[in-house]
Amino acid sequence: MSPLADWRRAARRKLPGLAVVLLLLACHFAFEGPLSRLRERTYDFYQFLAPREATSNPVVIVSIDDASLKAYGRWPWNRGLLADLVDGVAESGAAVIGLALVLPEADISPDGIAGDKRLASALAKNRTALAVSLGNEATVSEAEPKAGWSIVGQVPETLPGFTGLTGSLADFSSAAAGLGVIRTLPDPDGVLRHVPLLWLRNTAQGVHLWPSFALELLRLYAGENGYVARMDATGFDALRMAGTIVPLEPQGSIRLWETDTNTPRISASNILSGRGDPLLRNAIAIVDLSAVGLTQYLPTPARPARPGVDIHADAIGQMLAARYLVEPTQARTLERLWLVLSGIVFIGLSGVLAQRVMLGALALALLAATPFAFGVLEYSLQGKLYDPLQPALATILVAGFEGYALYRRSEQRRSTLARQFSQFLSPSVVQRLANSDTEAILSGDKREITILLSDIRGFTAMSEQLDAQEIGKVVNHFLGLATDEILKRDGTIDKFMGDAVLAFWNAPLDQPDHRERALEAGLALIERVKRENAAFTARGHPSIEIGVAIETGICSVGNFGSERRFDYTAIGSPVNRAARLESTTKKLSIPLVLGPGFAQGASMPVVKAGAFELQGFKGEVPVFTVPEIHPSSQSAEAVV
């Protein structure tokens, strides 16, 4: 078979694997939504393995906890008590005080009006921020953003916003230095991965841009009066405040990047009892309701449940450390590129790797692990998010398909070999052949083989005297004996030709002792026929004598024939010479002759029995045998 034909056949075998790669690529495009959820879980795992390195974070949480409620009464408290708490936190040296509370209704208790006035006064005289919430419900306690805004670009019409707002009483909102949205938006699976920093509210007067509670606290802490937001066609792009650029997702959010440390907490009861805390000096203090049953917990990428106020604290820490998780715009392209390249590489190497299982497993592990190593390095060093799981899974699927395809081809080859050789080779040789790489062997190969040809002497005259049924019994008896002796020595039966059998050794598998095997088979066959003659003639059949010729030489061995029918056979001058040599057994009156090719490399003693001119060969061809066969071996010329 020509190299071009071999290449085409190999290429055709790769087509199913390439089709699987294209199918996986199409699925990556078509199922972006479901796959994105799997991708997010992978990004969560990054944070689980390697949380963000903790940096200095001025946030301290002042908790209205169970101890505070036990000491000062159940919630809601009189606003005067909240005013005392704000003043106490300020006296402890807090730079900014944020109340993570929404107080939309006036206190109707007997001391409620006085308490509201005291809280408004405390909010006004200290640097404070209040929380608001956006939604699509009816507005409760209208408020306006405190911070000024500069927009670079234009707000896209498709960017979603909210219509309703829930704020605190107007006196409280007016007194506070800042207002920020405290709402969070978990992903569909309930995990909070994105913290919105900017919010849009659609009103009759136009679109209002609102900062998040965390961003507003940071603005007050930095002493800034406003923000600069940059927008593009997809939405928000970046935010600048106090000379710092914060990269934003199109929805105006950042990805939450957690640390493995907890935000410091102080019980409100300590502050109200007059015991200040040095942790509050120059801190961003967030007053939060954290008593059991009164606070909201959310699952995050690294933790199963966290209070909402802790998430705002982490967002402030991220912005101060300027550490952000970003999914590059080319992330999907790289995922798909690796999916295709790794699949093609594995398919291209599958034929080689199939014969080296450990090397194949190592190559698969390397191709699957590379995107993980790349993803982890990019996450750790630059905060960039690439999904290694989907390309790795795709590579494993391609490898699995290729492994199955190779297995199926191997089974088909085993079946073909068993069908083709089971009648001509011993079961052990068929098994060894099925387990070997026989592509080259089956397509043709030149190699040294030892040929054995044997037939029944005087068969032509015998067949004229016997009927067809008796001829069949005689031939089948001889060929059965020959088959047994040949297969016992792992020979390959080439063909049966009437009363003759042609076999050879050293193909399709290597047999370094092919001469010895062939000679042993020939001698055993001669002895077996003699031994079986008595029983055979006792059943009324004629006695038979055989001749055996053995020769060694270089022949072409392989599948020869047409596309519709072919045989595994040997072609070459040594085969023809063996056929001619067999006729000399009758002339020499010996049952076994050996050709010159056999004698030249024989490891056992052989003797020259004569020389004959053979049809198709120039000059006389020397003929040899073994000493125990030649009738005058005592005077014969020893060759070995």
TIDREN-948422 format. One line per 4 residues: number of its first residue (from 1); for each residue x, y, z of C-alpha. Coordinates in nm, 2 decimals, padded with zeros to 4 digits. Each point is the difference from the previous one (the first is absolute). Layout:
% residues N
NUM) X,Y,Z; ...
% end
This chain:
% residues 640
1) 00.00,00.00,00.00; 00.13,00.34,-00.10; 00.09,00.26,00.27; -00.27,00.23,-00.13
5) -00.26,-00.28,00.04; 00.13,-00.07,00.35; -00.03,00.37,00.08; -00.35,00.02,-00.13
9) -00.10,-00.31,00.20; 00.15,00.15,00.32; -00.18,00.33,-00.07; -00.33,-00.17,-00.04
13) 00.04,-00.16,00.34; 00.05,00.35,00.16; -00.32,00.14,-00.15; -00.24,-00.13,00.28
17) 00.22,00.14,00.27; 00.01,00.34,-00.18; -00.37,-00.01,-00.03; -00.03,-00.05,00.37
21) 00.23,00.31,00.05; -00.23,00.21,-00.22; -00.30,-00.13,00.18; 00.14,00.10,00.34
25) 00.09,00.34,-00.15; -00.35,00.05,-00.12; -00.14,-00.10,00.34; 00.23,00.26,00.16
29) -00.16,00.26,-00.21; -00.36,-00.13,00.02; -00.01,-00.06,00.38; 00.17,00.31,00.12
33) -00.27,00.05,00.27; 00.02,-00.34,00.17; 00.37,-00.01,-00.04; 00.05,00.34,00.16
37) -00.14,-00.14,00.33; 00.26,-00.28,-00.01; 00.26,00.27,-00.08; -00.10,00.20,00.30
41) 00.04,-00.31,00.23; 00.36,-00.03,-00.14; 00.07,00.37,00.09; -00.14,-00.07,00.35
45) 00.24,-00.28,00.04; 00.29,00.23,-00.08; -00.10,00.21,00.30; -00.05,-00.31,00.22
49) 00.35,-00.11,-00.08; 00.17,00.34,00.02; -00.20,00.28,00.15; 00.12,00.36,-00.05
53) 00.30,00.09,00.21; -00.12,00.21,00.29; 00.10,00.36,-00.01; -00.06,00.30,00.24
57) -00.38,00.07,00.02; -00.13,00.28,00.22; -00.35,-00.15,00.03; -00.12,-00.09,00.34
61) -00.36,-00.13,00.06; -00.19,00.13,00.30; -00.25,-00.28,00.06; -00.34,00.04,00.15
65) 00.03,-00.35,00.12; -00.18,-00.23,00.25; 00.20,00.15,00.29; -00.11,00.35,-00.10
69) -00.37,-00.09,-00.03; 00.03,-00.18,00.34; 00.15,00.32,00.16; -00.21,00.27,-00.17
73) -00.32,-00.17,-00.10; -00.15,-00.17,-00.31; 00.01,00.15,-00.35; -00.10,00.25,-00.12
77) 00.17,00.24,00.24; -00.09,00.35,00.07; 00.19,00.22,-00.25; 00.15,00.19,00.29
81) 00.19,-00.32,00.09; 00.12,-00.02,-00.36; 00.12,00.36,00.03; 00.19,-00.08,00.32
85) 00.16,-00.29,-00.20; 00.10,00.22,-00.29; 00.15,00.26,00.24; 00.18,-00.27,00.20
89) 00.16,-00.14,-00.32; 00.10,00.35,-00.11; 00.16,00.07,00.35; 00.20,-00.32,-00.05
93) 00.16,00.16,-00.30; -00.18,-00.15,-00.30; 00.07,00.19,-00.32; -00.33,-00.10,-00.16
97) -00.31,-00.16,00.14; -00.24,-00.19,-00.21; -00.34,-00.12,00.12; -00.09,-00.32,-00.20
101) -00.36,00.07,00.09; -00.30,00.15,-00.18; -00.23,00.21,00.23; -00.29,00.10,-00.22
105) -00.26,00.06,00.27; -00.02,00.24,00.29; 00.01,-00.14,00.35; -00.35,00.03,00.14
109) 00.09,-00.08,00.36; -00.03,00.26,00.27; 00.37,00.09,-00.03; 00.01,-00.06,-00.37
113) 00.00,00.36,-00.12; 00.28,00.09,00.23; 00.19,-00.31,-00.09; -00.03,00.07,-00.37
117) 00.13,00.36,00.05; 00.29,-00.13,00.20; 00.10,-00.25,-00.27; -00.03,00.26,-00.27
121) 00.23,00.23,00.20; 00.25,-00.28,00.05; 00.00,-00.08,-00.37; 00.05,00.36,-00.09
125) 00.29,00.08,00.24; 00.20,-00.32,-00.09; 00.12,-00.12,-00.34; -00.27,-00.26,-00.06
129) -00.17,-00.20,-00.28; -00.34,-00.16,-00.01; -00.12,-00.30,-00.20; -00.27,00.01,-00.26
133) -00.15,-00.29,-00.21; -00.11,00.01,-00.36; -00.28,-00.21,-00.15; -00.30,00.01,-00.23
137) -00.24,00.04,00.29; -00.17,00.33,00.09; 00.25,00.26,00.13; 00.01,00.05,00.38
141) 00.17,00.31,00.14; 00.15,00.15,-00.31; 00.36,00.10,-00.01; 00.26,00.14,-00.23
145) 00.37,-00.11,-00.04; 00.24,00.20,00.21; 00.30,-00.05,-00.23; 00.06,00.19,-00.32
149) 00.06,-00.19,-00.33; 00.19,00.05,-00.32; -00.08,-00.24,-00.28; 00.24,-00.07,-00.28
153) -00.20,-00.16,-00.28; -00.37,-00.05,-00.03; -00.23,-00.22,00.21; -00.12,-00.28,-00.23
157) -00.38,-00.02,-00.03; 00.01,-00.38,00.06; 00.17,00.02,00.34; -00.26,-00.10,00.26
161) -00.09,00.22,00.29; -00.25,00.02,00.28; -00.30,00.23,00.05; -00.06,-00.01,00.37
165) 00.21,00.10,00.30; -00.03,-00.06,00.38; 00.19,00.24,00.20; 00.00,00.14,00.36
169) -00.20,00.29,00.12; 00.07,00.32,-00.18; 00.15,00.16,00.31; 00.25,-00.29,00.03
173) 00.08,-00.01,-00.37; 00.06,00.38,00.00; 00.22,-00.02,00.31; 00.22,-00.28,-00.12
177) 00.31,00.09,-00.21; -00.05,-00.30,-00.23; -00.27,-00.24,-00.13; 00.08,-00.34,-00.16
181) -00.19,-00.30,-00.13; 00.04,-00.29,00.23; -00.19,-00.26,-00.22; 00.18,-00.31,-00.13
185) -00.07,-00.21,-00.31; 00.09,-00.37,00.03; 00.05,-00.22,-00.30; -00.28,-00.24,-00.11
189) 00.15,-00.27,00.22; -00.02,00.23,00.30; 00.37,00.07,00.03; 00.11,00.36,00.03
193) 00.29,00.04,-00.24; -00.04,00.36,-00.12; -00.03,00.31,00.21; -00.17,00.29,-00.18
197) 00.18,00.33,00.06; -00.22,00.21,-00.23; -00.38,-00.01,-00.03; -00.24,00.16,-00.24
201) -00.34,00.13,00.10; -00.25,00.11,-00.27; -00.21,00.29,00.11; -00.23,00.25,-00.17
205) 00.28,00.25,00.02; 00.24,-00.24,-00.18; 00.26,-00.26,00.10; 00.17,00.04,00.34
209) 00.33,-00.17,00.07; 00.03,-00.13,00.35; 00.31,-00.13,00.18; 00.00,-00.31,00.21
213) 00.02,00.02,00.38; 00.36,-00.12,-00.01; 00.11,00.25,-00.27; -00.17,00.29,00.18
217) 00.18,-00.09,00.33; 00.33,-00.01,-00.19; -00.08,00.34,-00.17; -00.05,00.16,00.35
221) 00.31,-00.17,00.13; 00.21,00.14,-00.29; -00.16,00.35,00.04; -00.13,00.01,-00.35
225) -00.31,00.18,-00.12; -00.09,-00.22,-00.30; 00.09,-00.26,-00.26; 00.09,-00.03,-00.36
229) -00.15,-00.30,-00.18; 00.10,-00.11,-00.35; -00.25,-00.19,-00.22; 00.01,-00.17,-00.34
233) -00.25,-00.17,-00.22; -00.03,-00.30,00.23; -00.05,00.20,00.32; 00.23,00.11,00.28
237) 00.37,-00.03,-00.07; 00.19,00.16,00.29; -00.03,00.24,00.30; 00.25,00.26,00.12
241) 00.00,00.13,00.35; 00.29,00.16,00.20; 00.23,-00.06,-00.29; -00.07,-00.38,00.00
245) -00.15,-00.19,-00.29; -00.24,-00.27,00.08; -00.07,-00.24,-00.30; -00.37,-00.08,-00.02
249) -00.21,-00.27,-00.16; -00.26,00.13,-00.25; -00.27,-00.01,00.28; 00.21,00.23,00.22
253) 00.13,-00.27,00.23; 00.32,-00.16,00.11; 00.07,-00.36,00.07; 00.02,-00.08,00.37
257) 00.35,-00.11,00.08; 00.00,-00.12,00.36; 00.28,-00.04,00.25; 00.02,-00.27,00.26
261) -00.02,00.25,00.29; -00.30,00.14,00.18; -00.09,00.36,00.03; 00.06,00.13,00.36
265) -00.33,00.03,00.20; -00.08,00.20,00.31; -00.33,-00.05,00.20; -00.21,00.32,00.00
269) -00.06,-00.07,00.37; 00.37,00.08,00.07; -00.03,00.34,-00.17; -00.33,00.08,00.17
273) 00.14,-00.09,00.34; 00.28,00.26,-00.05; 00.28,-00.24,-00.08; 00.16,00.12,-00.32
277) 00.22,-00.21,-00.22; 00.33,00.09,-00.15; -00.09,-00.20,-00.31; -00.24,00.28,-00.10
281) 00.27,00.26,-00.02; 00.01,00.13,-00.36; -00.23,-00.29,-00.10; -00.29,-00.04,-00.23
285) -00.26,-00.11,00.25; -00.31,-00.18,-00.12; -00.29,-00.03,00.24; -00.18,-00.32,-00.08
289) -00.29,-00.20,00.15; 00.16,-00.34,00.05; -00.21,-00.16,00.27; -00.13,-00.35,-00.06
293) -00.30,00.01,-00.24; 00.05,00.36,-00.09; 00.28,-00.02,-00.25; 00.02,-00.14,-00.36
297) 00.26,-00.26,-00.09; 00.11,-00.07,-00.36; 00.22,-00.28,-00.15; 00.31,00.14,-00.16
301) 00.27,-00.17,-00.22; 00.22,-00.09,00.29; -00.25,-00.04,00.29; -00.34,-00.17,00.04
305) -00.15,00.30,00.18; 00.11,00.36,00.08; -00.18,00.30,00.14; -00.08,00.26,-00.26
309) 00.20,00.27,00.19; 00.32,-00.22,-00.03; -00.04,00.00,-00.38; 00.00,00.38,00.00
313) 00.30,00.00,00.22; 00.19,-00.23,-00.24; -00.10,00.22,-00.29; 00.15,00.30,00.17
317) 00.32,-00.20,00.07; 00.02,-00.10,-00.37; -00.03,00.36,-00.12; 00.26,00.12,00.25
321) 00.24,-00.28,-00.10; -00.08,00.05,-00.37; -00.04,-00.38,-00.04; -00.27,-00.10,-00.25
325) -00.11,-00.32,-00.16; -00.05,00.05,-00.37; -00.11,-00.24,-00.27; 00.19,00.11,-00.31
329) -00.20,00.06,-00.32; 00.21,-00.26,-00.18; -00.07,-00.27,00.27; -00.25,-00.19,-00.21
333) 00.22,00.02,-00.31; 00.29,-00.15,00.19; -00.23,-00.27,00.15; -00.12,-00.10,-00.35
337) 00.35,00.02,-00.15; 00.14,-00.23,00.26; -00.29,-00.24,-00.04; 00.07,-00.02,-00.37
341) 00.38,-00.02,00.02; 00.02,-00.25,00.28; -00.26,-00.22,-00.18; 00.19,00.01,-00.33
345) 00.33,-00.07,00.18; -00.14,-00.30,00.18; -00.17,-00.13,-00.31; 00.32,00.04,-00.20
349) 00.20,-00.19,00.26; -00.26,-00.26,00.08; 00.14,-00.26,-00.24; 00.35,00.02,00.17
353) -00.14,00.03,00.35; -00.22,-00.30,-00.04; 00.31,-00.22,00.01; 00.13,00.18,00.31
357) -00.27,00.01,00.26; 00.20,00.18,00.26; 00.13,00.26,-00.24; -00.36,00.05,-00.13
361) -00.12,00.05,00.36; 00.28,00.24,00.06; -00.08,00.20,-00.31; -00.37,00.01,00.09
365) 00.08,00.12,00.35; 00.23,00.26,-00.14; -00.25,00.13,-00.25; -00.28,00.01,00.27
369) 00.22,00.15,00.27; 00.15,00.28,-00.21; -00.31,00.22,00.00; -00.03,-00.05,00.38
373) 00.36,00.11,00.05; -00.05,00.30,-00.23; -00.33,00.09,00.17; 00.15,-00.02,00.35
377) 00.30,00.21,-00.09; -00.21,00.27,-00.17; -00.24,00.01,00.30; 00.28,00.01,00.26
381) 00.23,00.25,-00.18; -00.24,00.23,-00.19; -00.35,-00.07,00.13; -00.11,-00.12,-00.35
385) -00.26,-00.27,-00.03; 00.03,-00.27,-00.25; -00.20,-00.32,00.01; 00.22,-00.31,-00.02
389) -00.27,-00.25,00.07; -00.19,00.00,-00.32; 00.30,-00.02,-00.23; 00.14,-00.28,00.22
393) -00.33,-00.19,00.00; -00.02,00.04,-00.38; 00.36,-00.14,-00.03; -00.10,-00.30,00.22
397) -00.31,-00.06,-00.21; 00.20,00.01,-00.32; 00.25,-00.23,00.15; -00.28,-00.23,00.12
401) -00.15,-00.01,-00.35; 00.34,-00.06,-00.16; 00.07,-00.28,00.25; -00.34,-00.16,-00.08
405) 00.06,00.04,-00.38; 00.35,-00.16,00.04; -00.16,-00.28,00.20; -00.27,-00.06,-00.26
409) 00.26,00.00,-00.28; 00.21,-00.24,00.21; -00.29,-00.23,00.05; -00.08,00.01,-00.37
413) 00.36,-00.08,-00.08; -00.01,-00.28,00.25; -00.31,-00.14,-00.16; 00.15,00.03,-00.35
417) 00.32,-00.17,00.12; -00.19,-00.27,00.17; -00.21,-00.06,-00.31; 00.30,00.02,-00.24
421) 00.26,-00.20,00.20; -00.19,-00.23,00.24; 00.00,-00.28,-00.25; 00.37,00.05,-00.09
425) 00.17,00.09,00.32; 00.01,-00.14,00.35; -00.23,00.18,00.26; 00.30,00.13,00.19
429) 00.14,00.16,-00.32; -00.34,00.15,-00.09; -00.01,00.15,00.35; 00.35,00.14,-00.02
433) -00.08,00.14,-00.34; -00.32,00.17,00.12; 00.20,00.16,00.28; 00.27,00.14,-00.23
437) 00.03,00.28,-00.24; -00.07,-00.19,-00.33; -00.09,00.29,-00.23; 00.32,-00.03,-00.20
441) 00.00,-00.38,00.02; -00.34,-00.03,-00.15; 00.06,00.25,-00.27; 00.32,-00.18,-00.12
445) 00.35,-00.05,00.13; 00.33,-00.15,-00.13; 00.16,-00.24,00.24; 00.19,-00.32,00.03
449) -00.23,-00.30,00.05; 00.04,-00.38,00.00; -00.25,-00.18,-00.24; -00.12,-00.35,00.04
453) -00.18,-00.18,-00.28; -00.12,-00.36,00.03; -00.22,-00.23,-00.21; -00.10,-00.36,-00.05
457) 00.23,-00.20,-00.22; -00.17,-00.18,-00.29; -00.32,00.18,00.06; -00.08,00.03,-00.37
461) 00.01,-00.37,-00.05; -00.18,-00.06,00.33; -00.28,00.24,-00.09; -00.07,-00.19,-00.33
465) -00.06,-00.32,00.20; -00.22,00.15,00.27; -00.35,00.15,00.00; -00.06,00.36,00.09
469) -00.11,-00.08,00.35; 00.31,-00.21,00.07; 00.22,00.27,-00.15; -00.15,00.25,00.23
473) 00.07,-00.21,00.31; 00.36,-00.06,-00.10; 00.07,00.37,-00.07; -00.18,00.12,00.32
477) 00.18,-00.26,00.21; 00.34,00.13,-00.12; -00.09,00.37,00.01; -00.14,-00.05,00.35
481) 00.33,-00.15,00.12; 00.20,00.28,-00.18; -00.22,00.27,00.16; 00.05,-00.14,00.35
485) 00.38,-00.02,-00.03; 00.04,00.34,-00.16; -00.23,00.19,00.24; 00.17,-00.18,00.30
489) 00.31,00.19,-00.10; -00.17,00.33,-00.07; 00.03,-00.02,-00.37; -00.22,00.19,-00.25
493) -00.19,-00.21,-00.24; 00.00,00.18,-00.33; -00.22,-00.23,-00.20; -00.12,-00.35,-00.08
497) 00.06,-00.10,-00.37; -00.17,-00.32,-00.07; 00.20,-00.26,00.19; 00.27,00.25,00.09
501) 00.04,00.25,00.29; 00.22,00.32,-00.01; 00.10,00.16,00.33; 00.26,00.24,00.12
505) 00.16,00.14,00.32; 00.12,00.34,00.11; -00.31,00.18,-00.12; -00.22,00.17,00.09
509) 00.19,00.01,00.33; 00.37,-00.02,00.05; 00.13,-00.35,00.08; 00.38,00.01,00.03
513) 00.01,-00.39,00.00; -00.22,-00.03,-00.31; 00.24,-00.26,-00.16; -00.01,-00.22,00.30
517) -00.38,00.02,00.03; -00.05,-00.09,-00.37; 00.25,-00.29,00.01; -00.16,-00.13,00.32
521) -00.34,00.02,-00.16; 00.12,-00.18,-00.31; 00.16,-00.29,00.19; -00.30,-00.03,00.23
525) -00.24,-00.01,-00.29; 00.20,-00.28,-00.17; 00.01,-00.20,00.32; -00.37,00.07,00.07
529) -00.10,-00.13,-00.34; 00.20,-00.32,00.04; -00.15,-00.05,00.35; -00.36,00.06,-00.12
533) 00.02,-00.22,-00.31; -00.07,-00.32,00.19; -00.32,00.12,00.15; -00.09,00.18,-00.33
537) 00.05,-00.32,-00.21; -00.19,-00.20,00.26; -00.31,00.20,-00.08; 00.03,-00.10,-00.36
541) 00.19,00.30,-00.14; 00.32,-00.01,-00.20; 00.34,00.06,00.17; 00.15,00.34,-00.09
545) 00.35,00.13,-00.03; 00.09,00.37,00.00; 00.28,00.22,-00.11; 00.10,00.32,00.18
549) 00.21,00.29,-00.14; 00.13,00.28,00.22; 00.17,00.32,-00.13; 00.09,00.34,00.15
553) 00.02,00.34,-00.17; -00.12,00.35,-00.03; -00.37,00.02,-00.11; -00.28,00.26,-00.02
557) -00.25,-00.09,00.26; -00.34,00.17,00.05; -00.35,00.03,-00.13; -00.01,-00.05,-00.38
561) -00.30,00.00,-00.22; -00.29,00.23,-00.10; -00.22,00.22,00.20; -00.27,-00.26,-00.01
565) 00.23,-00.29,00.10; 00.35,-00.03,00.13; 00.22,-00.25,00.19; 00.28,00.03,00.23
569) 00.28,-00.18,-00.19; 00.37,-00.01,-00.09; 00.14,00.09,-00.34; 00.35,-00.04,-00.11
573) 00.27,-00.23,-00.15; 00.05,-00.20,00.31; -00.36,-00.11,-00.01; 00.03,-00.12,-00.36
577) 00.33,-00.17,00.08; -00.16,-00.19,00.29; -00.27,-00.12,-00.24; 00.26,-00.13,-00.25
581) 00.22,-00.15,00.28; -00.29,-00.22,00.12; 00.01,-00.20,-00.32; 00.36,-00.10,00.07
585) -00.11,-00.20,00.31; -00.12,-00.27,-00.24; 00.32,00.01,-00.20; 00.21,-00.03,00.31
589) -00.23,-00.25,00.16; 00.00,00.20,00.32; -00.31,00.17,00.17; 00.17,00.33,00.08
593) 00.22,00.24,-00.20; 00.14,00.34,00.10; 00.07,00.29,-00.23; 00.33,00.19,-00.02
597) -00.15,00.30,00.17; -00.09,-00.21,00.30; 00.34,-00.18,00.01; 00.19,00.33,-00.02
601) -00.13,00.12,00.34; -00.09,-00.33,00.17; 00.10,-00.04,00.36; -00.03,-00.38,-00.02
605) 00.21,-00.25,-00.20; -00.11,-00.04,-00.36; 00.15,-00.21,-00.28; 00.00,00.05,-00.37
609) -00.22,-00.26,-00.17; 00.06,00.10,-00.36; -00.04,00.27,-00.26; -00.28,00.04,-00.26
613) -00.10,00.23,-00.27; -00.33,00.15,00.10; -00.25,00.16,-00.24; 00.02,00.38,00.01
617) 00.35,00.00,00.16; 00.33,00.02,-00.17; 00.26,-00.27,00.05; -00.01,-00.28,00.25
621) -00.15,00.07,00.34; 00.16,-00.18,00.29; -00.24,-00.20,00.21; 00.05,-00.09,00.37
625) -00.15,-00.21,00.27; 00.07,-00.09,00.36; 00.24,-00.29,00.08; -00.27,-00.23,00.14
629) -00.20,00.02,-00.32; 00.27,-00.05,-00.26; 00.05,-00.38,-00.08; 00.37,00.04,-00.05
633) 00.07,00.28,00.25; 00.32,-00.17,00.10; 00.16,00.10,-00.33; -00.20,00.32,-00.06
637) 00.17,00.34,-00.02; -00.06,00.17,00.34; -00.10,00.36,-00.03; -00.05,00.08,00.37
% end
